[in-house]
């Protein structure tokens, strides 16, 4: 068999395996619905339960199936630039070519060595906060991390959905834990009839309470990231600008940081619909020593971005 055929089969098998965590979560959620609605069946709580359940499933669906956004065509090398880059053997000469191309793009971050951030796999200049995902094999705008539980990259396109997924899944687990607690206590005091439902009640309480702990810690951490206007990758390794490393380079203050993810319209904040600000390729920054000739968007000046600029 040809090597390309082997790689295709391997890639296909990997794609199937990547869906196993998602399937696991889906089965857990389906079982929890059965256990709570059909076995526990606390009628007075069912309305609230279904509201939280629908929002949870909606946010989870959006996180999974929202396609990550990739850099605009302006960041990709033209055919002539690719040929020019391939002809150059020296790294400094290649950097000169990349710096010339980057001059017309809103790129302010650099590598640790101060070089232009370039992706060999995608043949493009990486926009600020963009990173290459080895699982998706693509450059993802404002990449946060690749999440196996959603089989998708969490980035600019679906980070709001991911935050709402964490919020509603946490509320879902806390609601089940709180309303199931009295029956869980009766289980241990032999106050429940000896039916199949008592075992669902036991495992429902254990699974919901355990998931609550892990979801709470993850949600609190990402709330902190939103407040600081950082991605998970930026929290691990601070972005490097022309003047050096600056972990707060993209922070604009709590209110503006929050609105970058959730948008300006309050009515859309709790709903899993896209409302984040910007295009994912350029971001306002608090830095004051940027190149004045550098454009603020791929197509030129962007007054909306400039309005975010502030002096420290």
Buried (B, 14 or more C-beta within 10 A) or exposed (E): EEEEEEEEEEEEEEEEEBEEBBEEBBEEBEBBBEBBBEBBEEEEBBEEBEEBBEBBBBBBBBBBEBEBBBBBEBBBBEEEBEEBBEEEEEEEEBBEBBEEBBEEBBBBBBEEEEBBBBBEEBBBBBBBBBBBBEBBEBBBBBBBBBBBEBBBBBBBBBBBBBBBBBBBBBBBBBBBBEBBEEBBEBBEEEEBEEEEBBEBBBEBBEBBBEBBEEBBEEBEEBBEBBBBBBBBBBBEEBBBBEEEEBEBBBBBEEEBBBBBBBBEEEEBBEBBEBBBBBBBBBBBBBBEEBEEEBBBBBEEEBEEBEEBBEEE
